[in-house]
C-alpha cells in the first residue's frame, strides 16, 4: 500500500490495486514470489488497472503520455522483507 501512495496514487486507488493484487497473486504474501505487473490507464473505465507487465506496451503508453506504474511484486516483497530484518521504516 505504501508503495502506491509514494507513487502518487490516492488511498482509494491504492486500496483497489492492493485488492486486485491479492486476487491475482495470493501467494505473494506467503512466499515472496510474485509476478511483474503494471498499472495502466484504461480509457473505457477511466481508471488505472493492474495488468501483466509488457515492456512494449509500457513504452508505447509512455510515448503517448499515459501513466505507467511498475508493480514488480518480487521487488516490493524483498524491500519490505529487508526493512523488517534491518528494523527500518
C-alpha positions as CSV (number, residue, x, y, z in Angstrom):
1,X,0.0,0.0,0.0
2,X,2.8,2.4,0.9
3,X,4.4,1.8,-2.5
4,X,1.4,3.1,-4.4
5,X,0.9,6.0,-2.0
6,X,4.5,7.1,-2.6
7,X,3.9,6.8,-6.4
8,X,1.2,9.5,-6.0
9,X,-1.9,7.4,-6.0
10,X,-4.7,8.3,-3.7
11,X,-5.9,6.0,-0.9
12,X,-8.9,4.6,-2.8
13,X,-6.9,3.7,-5.9
14,X,-4.1,2.2,-3.7
15,X,-6.7,0.1,-1.8
16,X,-8.3,-1.1,-5.1
17,X,-4.9,-2.0,-6.5
18,X,-3.9,-4.0,-3.4
19,X,-7.2,-5.9,-3.6
20,X,-6.6,-6.7,-7.3
21,X,-3.0,-7.8,-6.5
22,X,-4.2,-10.1,-3.7
23,X,-6.7,-11.7,-6.2
24,X,-4.1,-12.2,-8.9
25,X,-1.1,-13.2,-6.7
26,X,-2.5,-14.7,-3.5
27,X,0.9,-16.5,-2.8
28,X,2.8,-13.2,-2.6
29,X,2.0,-12.6,1.0
30,X,3.2,-16.1,2.0
31,X,6.1,-16.8,-0.3
32,X,7.5,-13.6,-1.6
33,X,7.2,-14.8,-5.1
34,X,5.2,-12.7,-7.4
35,X,4.8,-11.7,-11.0
36,X,5.5,-8.4,-12.6
37,X,2.6,-6.1,-13.3
38,X,2.0,-2.5,-14.2
39,X,-0.8,0.0,-13.6
40,X,-2.1,1.4,-16.9
41,X,-4.7,3.9,-17.7
42,X,-7.9,2.3,-19.1
43,X,-9.9,4.8,-21.2
44,X,-13.1,2.8,-21.1
45,X,-13.3,2.7,-17.3
46,X,-11.3,5.9,-16.9
47,X,-9.2,4.4,-14.2
48,X,-5.9,2.6,-13.6
49,X,-5.9,-1.2,-14.0
50,X,-3.4,-3.8,-12.9
51,X,-2.2,-5.8,-15.9
52,X,0.6,-8.2,-16.5
53,X,3.9,-6.4,-17.3
54,X,4.5,-5.9,-21.0
55,X,7.6,-3.9,-21.9
56,X,6.5,-2.9,-25.4
57,X,3.1,-1.8,-24.2
58,X,4.6,0.2,-21.3
59,X,7.0,2.0,-23.7
60,X,4.1,2.7,-26.2
61,X,1.9,4.1,-23.4
62,X,4.7,6.3,-22.0
63,X,5.4,7.6,-25.6
64,X,1.7,8.5,-25.8
65,X,2.0,10.4,-22.5
66,X,-0.1,7.9,-20.5
67,X,0.9,6.9,-16.9
68,X,2.6,3.6,-16.4
69,X,3.4,2.5,-12.8
70,X,5.5,-0.7,-12.4
71,X,4.3,-3.2,-9.8
72,X,7.0,-5.8,-9.5
73,X,5.8,-7.8,-6.6
74,X,9.1,-9.7,-6.1
75,X,11.0,-6.4,-5.8
76,X,8.4,-4.9,-3.4
77,X,8.4,-8.0,-1.2
78,X,12.2,-8.1,-1.0
79,X,12.3,-4.4,0.0
80,X,9.7,-4.9,2.7
81,X,11.5,-8.0,4.0
82,X,14.8,-6.2,4.0
83,X,13.3,-3.3,6.0
84,X,11.8,-5.7,8.5
85,X,15.0,-7.5,9.0
86,X,17.1,-4.3,9.5
87,X,14.4,-2.6,11.6
88,X,14.0,0.3,9.2
89,X,10.8,2.3,8.4
